[in-house]
Amino acid sequence: MRSTAMTTSASESLNLPLDLVIFGGGGDLSARKLLPALYMAHVHGKLPPKTRILAIGRQDWTRERYLEFVETHSRPFVEVKSLTPEAWQAFLSIFEYVRVNVTSAEDYARLATVSSGAVQRVFYLATSPDLFTQICESLSDAGLVDEHARVVLEKPLGHDLASAQAINDAVGKYFTEPQIFRIDHYLGKETVQNLMVLRFGNALFGPLWQAPYIKSVQITVAESVGVGSRAGFYDHTGALRDMVQNHLLQLLCIVAMEPPVSLDPDAVRDEKLKVLRSLRKMTVADLARDTVRGQYAAGAITGEPVRGYLEEDGVPPRSDTETFVALRVHINNWRWANVPFFLRTGKRLLKRQSEIVIEFADLPFSIIPNGPRDRSNRLVIQLQPEESIQLQMMAKEPGSGMQMLPVSLNLDLEKAFTERRPEAYERLLIDVIRGRLTHFMRRDELEAAWTWVEPILNGWSQLGDRPRTYTAGTWGPAASSALMARDNMTWSEEI
């Protein structure tokens, strides 16, 4: 599926005034992420000169009432050192608020009067995916979709393959593939994008980035928060759909992909697609051996007591939704033959941490006596909360003898690059405005991910097992450690 059918260039669009239309403008995502990101882009001159933000919501608010909402719910999330009264007021001056009931043709007609003339329109759908079809159809009927328009689709895009295909089909009636930006904010993180340079810009790693020189790969996205106010959504989704199908598989693709021929969006996404199509399908027997589902019980986070999942507001008493997943997966190609990839994500874990650990193979023979035999070289790529890269290796302990100790060569990205580093949403929003598709999922990527994930969901349903309980404030069920131990390996925090 190629992305060459766009009828207007990015440079042509940048010469037009921009109307950034946010559906769900009064929602949590807009308040905490999108609007602070847009403020940073605005204050640093990254938005086109004639930009307006049209916030769309169901609430019967005036513009002044909406600005009060922004003041209360978005301003606290703006980087303090970039916040001045003058810059903040200049930012608020570009806002309009339009009340829209997504099923009302009259409301879309009113939106069309607000956003009229020759403008580039970016529609950000920060709503439930169930509304994507209705919104896109109504925008088209109101004459708001043209060759300059772009649409941003938030995850999760569907709950299985069929629903994802239905959404893609529906949106594709009104927007061409190059106009559709399926956003995954992990692809906007500086360290994730730096992984491409680490892999393909350094001769050091090229020959070693394959079997048999790599023994295993770990990808962890851990959260210390619970489901909070998202229980109604989360209980119908679970950790596999919410995190693995998108964030973790995208990270796996960047680690495992072949070198693209260029940084052209389709060249990069073609290679990611090959990885997704090479993932070994899991049978029911594989699921019983190579997957762990968990659900958090009451415990403590940073010393404060927290409720278990079943006690959260809005969660059914006997819910079997997983809040933790650990998987052992394989990629069926020459580069990664017999190299296990361990994927792990969960809520209410010990701390918020996202990292990729590349564990290199053990030495075939060691001439150093009494050296630790369970220490291999590791490349640790920390994504959050801090962003850093560490190469762990062995060195001689000072003094007599040849006693070895592990040491790390550290690259602290925040110290190495002192200039401001935009947050993920800011970077991706600017990419949308400029028409850069590299860090967004193509339709065939999304559907390949669902093709691999769906048999896992169906197999779990067939097995009928409840998730294993783990105490909040730990690293998940003990079975996840056993998953690693079968290969004589451990999760990075256990080293």
C-alpha positions, 0 to 999 in steps of 0.5 A: 500500500503506497502513499503517493496519491496525495494531490497537494504537496506539503509545501503547498499546504504550508502556504495556506492558513491552518485550521486545526480542528480537534474533535474531543477538544474538551477531553482528557487527551486534549487537555493533558497532551494536545493543547500543551504540545500545541502551546510549545509549538506555538511559542517556538514558532513551529505553527504556520503564521495563520493558525487557528485551533477549533476545539470541537465538543458536545458541551454547550460552552461559549468561547470564554467558557472553553478558555476557562477550561484550557486555563484550568486543565491544560496550563498546569501541563505546560513546561513552566520555563516556557510559560509567560503571560504574554505567550499564553494570551497569544496562544489563547487568542488563536482558539475558537470553540464550536459545539458539535453533536457528531450526529447533527448535520446542522452542527457540521454546517455551522462548523463549515461556516467557521472554517471556510475559504482556502485553508488547510484543515487538520482534523484530530479525532481525539474521540472514541473510534466508534465515532470515526466513521460518522465524523468523517462522513459528516465532514465530507457532506459539509464540504470540509474535506478536500485535497489539503485536508488531513485526519489524525486517528487516535488509538485504539483503532478497532478492537479486532481485525474486522473492526479495524478494517471497517474503520479503515474502509470507512475513513478511506472513502473520504481521505486518501491513504496519504491524508490519514495519520494513525498516531502512536505517540511512542513513535514521536519519542526522541529516543525511539527515533534515535534508535534508527540512527543508533542502528543504521548510522553506526558501523559498530552495531551493524554486523552484530545486530542479528543472530547469533550475536544477540541472545535476546531482546526485552521490551518493557512498557511499565506503568505505575498508574491504575486504570483511573477514570478509564475503567469503562473503556479499559475493561473492554480493551485490556493490556494486549489491545491497549499497549501490545498491539500498537506501542510494543509491536511498533518498538519491536519493528524498529528493533528488528527491521532491515535497513530501509533504502532511504528515510522515505515514509514508505521505505521505512514502513515497508520494512516494519511491515515485513517484521509484522508479517514475519512474527510467528503465529501463536497456537493455543499450546504456545499461549499456555507456555509463552504468555502470561496474563495478570491483573493487579490486586490491592497494594502500595505505590511509592508507599501509598495504598492503592486499590486492586483492579476489581475494586476500581470504580466502573470495573465489574466484580468478576472481570477477567480483563488483563492489566498485565501481559508478558509474551515470548515471541519469535520472528521467522526470518534469518536475522532473528532465527531462534532469538526470543523477544520478550514483551512486557507491559502492565499497570500498577507496576513498581514504577513507570519505566519503558526500555529496550534491552538488547542482550548480546551473546555470551563469549564462547570461551573466557580466559579470565578466571573467576569471571561472572558467567551470567554477565553478558554485554547489554545495550539498554535503551531507556525511553522513559522516565529519562531518555538514555542509552547504556552499553553494559560491558565488563572491566577489570576491578582496580587492584591485583588479579583479574577480577571483573566487574560490570560497567556502563558506557552512558549516553545521557541524551538530556546532557548530551543535547542541551537544546530543547527537545520537543515532547512526542505529541508536539513532534508528531503534530508538527509532522502532521502539519508538514505532511511527514508520514514516516512516524505514523502507521500505514493501513497494512501495518495496522492490519498486520498487527491485528492479524498477529494479535487476534489469535492470541485474544481468541486463544485466551478466550478458548483457554478460559483461564483468569488472569494471574493476580499480582500485588500492585507495586510489584513487577507483575505475576511471578510467572513472568519471571518463570517465562524468562527463566526457562531460557536462563534469562531474567528481566533487566531489573532482576539482574 
